[in-house]
């Protein structure tokens, strides 16, 4: 069981525009031709930031067209937020706030022997990293630059913490990079 940050990023390290748009990503490839179908089959619980959740709410028609329903996940999802947000009918969503460590324990219990997916954003994934809970980064790098926007992983992480495990070309517009996060003991 791993806690994974699986996301797409631009060449210059942004996961969304400064207006929280993901529109840049859609022309780059077919989700079903990526590692996503195999990845999501191994996910037992999800964590998502409020901004990502709100993007899904604002783009419900597009989510419906892509996934066939307004909420594409069957797994329980924890939404980290400090504000009141509407619930998507039929979705297993739990609104939480505070430290990721205590929520992670509940997520592990719900996921069983499957993985936990940190859907987004980058700062939420960084919080799991800061708590020593993030095991893997799976980055699909698109052949675009955004110039500015929401950073991929707003943390300073220096070698040898990230160890490249694989590189996979996905057509002519994307590449997937997989990194294990090596846990560094506090006494080292």
C-alpha positions in Angstrom: 0.0 0.0 0.0 1.4 3.4 -1.1 0.4 7.0 -0.8 0.9 8.4 -4.3 0.7 11.9 -5.9 -0.4 11.1 -9.4 -0.8 14.2 -11.5 -0.1 16.0 -14.8 2.2 18.9 -15.0 3.5 21.4 -17.6 7.1 21.4 -18.6 7.6 24.4 -16.4 6.1 22.7 -13.3 2.5 23.9 -13.1 -0.5 21.6 -12.6 -3.1 24.3 -13.3 -3.2 27.9 -14.6 -3.3 30.9 -12.3 -7.1 30.6 -12.7 -7.1 27.0 -11.6 -7.9 25.8 -15.2 -6.9 22.3 -16.4 -7.9 23.1 -20.0 -4.3 23.0 -21.1 -4.1 19.3 -20.4 -7.1 17.9 -22.4 -5.6 18.2 -26.0 -2.4 16.4 -24.9 -3.6 12.8 -24.8 -6.2 10.1 -24.2 -6.6 9.2 -20.5 -7.4 5.6 -21.5 -4.1 5.4 -23.4 -2.2 6.4 -20.2 -1.4 4.5 -17.1 -4.5 5.8 -15.4 -6.8 2.8 -15.9 -4.3 0.5 -14.2 -3.4 3.1 -11.6 -7.0 3.8 -10.5 -7.8 0.1 -10.3 -5.2 0.0 -7.4 -6.6 3.0 -5.5 -8.7 2.5 -2.4 -9.0 6.1 -1.1 -8.5 9.6 -2.4 -7.4 12.9 -0.9 -8.3 16.1 -2.7 -7.9 19.8 -2.0 -10.8 22.2 -2.1 -9.6 24.0 -5.2 -9.5 20.7 -7.2 -12.9 19.7 -5.9 -14.3 23.1 -6.9 -12.8 22.8 -10.4 -14.7 19.5 -10.7 -17.9 21.2 -9.5 -17.5 24.1 -12.0 -16.7 21.6 -14.8 -19.3 19.0 -14.1 -20.4 18.8 -17.7 -16.9 18.1 -18.9 -16.4 15.5 -16.1 -19.7 13.9 -17.1 -18.6 13.8 -20.8 -15.2 12.2 -19.9 -16.3 9.9 -17.1 -20.0 9.2 -17.7 -21.0 10.6 -14.3 -20.6 13.9 -12.4 -18.3 12.1 -9.9 -15.8 9.7 -11.6 -14.6 7.9 -8.4 -16.1 5.0 -6.5 -13.6 5.2 -3.7 -14.1 7.2 -0.6 -12.7 10.7 -1.0 -11.5 13.1 1.7 -11.8 16.8 0.7 -9.5 19.1 2.6 -11.2 22.4 3.0 -11.8 25.3 5.4 -15.0 26.4 3.7 -18.5 24.9 3.2 -18.8 23.1 -0.2 -21.7 21.4 -1.8 -21.8 17.6 -1.8 -22.0 15.7 -5.1 -25.0 13.4 -4.9 -24.1 9.7 -4.8 -20.4 10.4 -4.1 -18.6 9.0 -1.0 -17.1 12.3 0.1 -15.9 13.4 3.6 -15.0 17.0 4.2 -12.1 17.4 6.6 -9.6 20.0 7.7 -6.4 20.1 9.8 -3.4 18.0 9.9 -3.1 15.3 7.2 -1.6 12.7 9.6 -4.8 11.9 11.5 -6.9 11.8 8.3 -4.3 9.5 6.6 -5.0 6.9 9.3 -8.7 6.9 8.4 -7.8 6.8 4.7 -5.5 3.8 5.2 -8.3 1.9 7.0 -10.7 2.6 4.2 -8.2 1.7 1.5 -7.4 -1.7 2.9 -4.5 -3.1 0.9 -5.0 -0.6 -2.0 -3.2 2.7 -2.5 -4.1 6.2 -1.5 -4.1 8.8 -4.2 -3.4 12.4 -3.5 -5.4 13.9 -6.4 -4.4 17.5 -5.9 -3.2 20.0 -5.4 0.5 20.3 -5.1 0.4 21.9 -1.7 -1.8 19.1 -0.3 0.7 16.5 -1.7 3.4 18.6 -0.1 1.6 18.4 3.3 1.6 14.6 3.0 5.3 14.7 2.1 6.1 17.0 5.1 4.4 14.5 7.4 6.5 11.6 6.0 3.4 10.0 4.4 4.1 10.3 0.7 5.7 7.3 -1.0 5.6 8.0 -4.7 5.3 10.8 -7.3 3.8 9.8 -10.7 4.1 12.8 -13.0 2.7 13.0 -16.5 4.6 15.9 -18.1 2.9 17.6 -21.0 4.7 19.3 -23.8 3.4 22.8 -22.9 4.6 25.7 -20.8 2.1 27.8 -18.8 4.5 30.6 -17.6 2.7 30.8 -14.3 0.0 29.0 -12.3 -0.4 26.5 -9.5 3.0 24.8 -8.8 3.4 21.1 -9.1 5.0 20.5 -5.7 5.8 23.7 -3.7 8.4 22.2 -1.5 12.2 22.0 -1.6 13.1 18.3 -2.0 16.8 17.6 -2.6 18.5 14.5 -3.8 18.7 11.6 -2.8 15.1 11.8 -1.5 13.6 11.4 -5.0 14.7 8.3 -6.9 13.6 7.9 -10.5 12.1 4.5 -11.1 10.8 4.7 -14.6 10.3 6.9 -17.7 7.5 6.1 -20.2 6.8 8.0 -23.4 3.0 8.5 -24.0 2.6 9.4 -27.7 4.3 12.6 -28.9 3.0 15.0 -26.2 3.4 13.4 -22.8 6.0 11.5 -20.7 5.4 9.8 -17.4 8.0 9.9 -14.7 7.8 7.7 -11.6 9.8 8.6 -8.4 10.0 6.7 -5.2 10.3 9.0 -2.1 13.1 7.7 0.1 12.3 8.3 3.8 15.1 10.1 5.5 15.3 9.5 9.2 15.4 12.4 11.6 18.6 11.2 13.1 20.5 11.1 9.8 
